[in-house]
């Protein structure tokens, strides 16, 4: 009988890899969530204006309704082109039955509004809070379904 063949030599252990010349890439962390909306203000409302006092009042009312500091709610305002026609009275002959349906025609101003929300706050619940806050205000037109297109939500991340 032949003697058993010797086993092959074990490979040498791998040497530790040299340190990477580049630092690890930064990870992103959630800075804040946001909800942006551009709801319609009733055309005859006092709040259908770009007056700074009125905008500040709107921001304060909305912030308070959703439990945010005023600084977390921003609103911009621009005059709409159609407002000149509305205010000039080019359509004098409106029927009373049409007046009610015109109440929520787009107001003479556009007031996009953004809410900056703590990243720990549930955005599904916040969307409902914002919806209810707007719907409780007598100057706002109906938004449609809670999950409708009246608002867009998102997140802002930053490098850590």
C-alpha positions, -999 to 999 in steps of 0.1 A, spaced: 0 0 0 11 35 -7 15 60 21 -11 88 22 -1 118 2 6 149 23 -21 175 23 -14 207 4 -1 235 25 -26 260 39 -28 294 22 -12 322 41 -37 344 59 -47 375 41 -31 407 53 -54 434 65 -64 458 38 -48 492 40 -70 521 52 -92 537 25 -76 569 12 -111 586 11 -133 592 42 -166 574 40 -193 592 21 -216 612 44 -249 598 51 -280 618 46 -304 626 75 -339 638 73 -340 675 80 -377 681 78 -409 671 60 -431 696 42 -466 699 30 -473 725 2 -507 736 -9 -523 764 -29 -559 764 -16 -586 787 -30 -597 816 -10 -633 828 -16 -633 856 -41 -652 880 -19 -632 872 12 -612 898 30 -583 873 29 -582 873 -9 -555 899 -7 -517 902 -9 -516 927 20 -487 917 44 -510 921 74 -535 897 60 -508 872 50 -494 873 85 -529 867 99 -534 837 76 -500 823 85 -507 827 122 -541 811 120 -529 781 100 -498 776 122 -519 777 154 -544 752 139 -518 726 132 -496 732 162 -466 747 144 -447 779 152 -455 808 127 -419 804 114 -427 770 101 -455 782 78 -447 804 48 -472 819 24 -464 839 -8 -489 859 -28 -493 870 -64 -521 889 -81 -539 869 -107 -543 883 -142 -581 878 -142 -586 901 -112 -586 932 -134 -616 918 -153 -634 909 -122 -629 942 -105 -637 963 -136 -672 949 -137 -671 936 -173 -698 910 -164 -725 932 -149 -754 908 -157 -750 879 -134 -780 860 -121 -784 855 -84 -783 817 -88 -749 820 -104 -734 841 -76 -734 812 -52 -715 790 -76 -690 818 -83 -681 821 -46 -653 796 -50 -640 807 -84 -603 812 -80 -597 843 -60 -579 873 -75 -547 862 -57 -527 830 -55 -514 822 -20 -492 791 -21 -485 779 14 -458 756 28 -457 739 62 -423 727 75 -429 698 98 -406 680 123 -393 647 108 -407 628 138 -443 639 131 -465 615 111 -472 631 78 -504 612 71 -518 625 103 -504 660 96 -520 661 62 -554 654 79 -547 682 104 -538 707 77 -569 697 57 -591 702 88 -574 735 96 -581 749 61 -617 735 60 -625 752 94 -617 786 80 -647 804 66 -627 821 39 -614 789 22 -632 769 -5 -636 732 -2 -604 712 -9 -619 680 -22 -609 646 -8 -583 645 20 -559 624 -1 -566 646 -32 -544 669 -52 -549 699 -29 -515 692 -12 -481 678 -20 -459 663 7 -422 656 7 -389 656 27 -357 676 27 -325 657 36 -291 671 44 -257 656 48 -248 646 83 
